[in-house]
């Protein structure tokens, strides 16, 4: 059963579909740093991961979405997603990544989803 069978399709899913139709699902996936199959599952509403992170990526890449980062201030939503991904696999020799690791893990948007 699709998630979109029981819920109204949100605006960011409509934008995601439009972007895939305008270019290709593969190009959109590359821009969002997700696999093409994950984007297909998201569009169908059968994705098993966290939709909130995908929503941030779509809003940042295609809808000029911004978020308030506790460490950096107002940043693009897609950059927030990138920092969250890096926080799961920290490079402790880089001081900026260590700072973001701490900030992301304390942020309410942070999830430990695996992709």
Helices and strands as residue ranges (DSSP letters): H 3-6, H 11-22, H 25-32, H 36-44, H 51-62, E 66-69, E 73-76, H 77-88, H 95-106
